[in-house]
Amino acid sequence: MNKFAKLARADAKNVAIQALGFLAADPERIGGFLAATGIGPGDIRAAAKEPGFLAGVLDHLAERESVLLAFAQEAGLRPEHILQARVTLAGLPVERDIP
């Protein structure tokens, strides 16, 4: 599988929900996320039902390598798997390896 191939949508959604839980577990991490997105703490539950919001959670991680790597380690995932989930949820075009 290519480094940025898409995952099944359900798998991608599960990764993003895990990532949101990871952010929420630490006041500094969730504070940074809330500040970056402009969403209020009381709106997270409703927003988490939206695929675009979940893609934004993974975008947030992708833009912060140290947080991405910490989440990957805690979740037992490869960072590439998290980025694949981001591609799926965001509907981004898949990069192909060209021989």
C-alpha positions in Angstrom: 0.0 0.0 0.0 1.2 3.4 -0.9 2.2 5.7 2.0 -0.8 7.9 1.5 -3.4 5.4 0.2 -6.9 5.7 1.6 -8.2 3.6 4.4 -11.8 2.3 4.8 -13.9 5.3 5.9 -14.9 3.5 9.2 -11.3 2.8 10.0 -10.3 6.4 9.3 -13.1 7.7 11.5 -12.0 5.4 14.4 -8.4 6.8 14.1 -9.7 10.3 14.2 -12.0 9.6 17.2 -9.0 8.1 19.0 -6.9 11.2 18.1 -9.6 13.5 19.5 -9.6 11.5 22.8 -5.8 11.8 22.9 -6.0 15.5 22.5 -8.8 15.8 25.1 -6.8 13.8 27.6 -4.3 16.7 28.0 -5.4 20.2 28.8 -2.5 21.8 26.8 -3.1 19.7 23.7 -6.9 20.2 23.7 -6.4 23.9 24.4 -4.2 24.3 21.4 -6.7 22.4 19.3 -9.6 24.5 20.4 -7.6 27.7 19.9 -6.6 26.6 16.4 -10.1 25.6 15.3 -12.1 28.3 17.1 -14.6 25.6 18.4 -15.8 25.8 22.0 -15.4 22.8 24.4 -19.2 22.4 24.5 -19.4 22.0 20.8 -16.9 19.1 20.4 -19.4 16.2 20.8 -21.7 17.5 18.1 -18.8 18.5 15.8 -17.2 15.0 16.2 -20.1 13.6 14.2 -19.0 15.5 11.1 -16.4 13.9 8.8 -14.9 17.3 8.1 -14.3 18.0 11.8 -12.6 14.6 12.2 -10.4 15.4 9.2 -9.6 18.6 11.0 -8.5 16.7 14.1 -6.0 14.7 11.9 -4.9 17.9 10.1 -4.1 19.4 13.5 -1.9 16.3 14.3 -0.3 16.4 10.9 0.8 20.0 11.4 2.4 19.1 14.7 4.9 16.3 14.2 5.7 15.9 17.9 2.0 15.5 18.8 1.4 13.2 15.8 4.3 10.9 16.9 3.1 10.9 20.5 -0.4 9.9 19.4 1.0 7.2 17.1 3.0 5.8 19.9 0.2 5.8 22.4 -2.3 4.4 20.0 0.1 1.8 18.6 -0.2 3.1 15.1 2.3 4.0 12.4 2.3 7.7 11.7 1.6 6.8 8.0 -1.7 5.1 9.1 -2.8 8.3 10.7 -2.0 10.3 7.6 -3.9 7.7 5.5 -6.9 8.3 7.7 -6.6 12.0 7.1 -6.5 11.5 3.3 -9.7 9.4 3.6 -11.7 11.7 5.8 -10.6 14.9 3.9 -11.3 13.4 0.5 -7.9 14.3 -0.6 -6.5 12.8 -3.8 -4.4 9.8 -3.3 -0.7 10.1 -4.3 0.4 7.2 -6.4 3.9 5.7 -6.5 5.0 5.9 -10.1 7.5 3.2 -11.3 
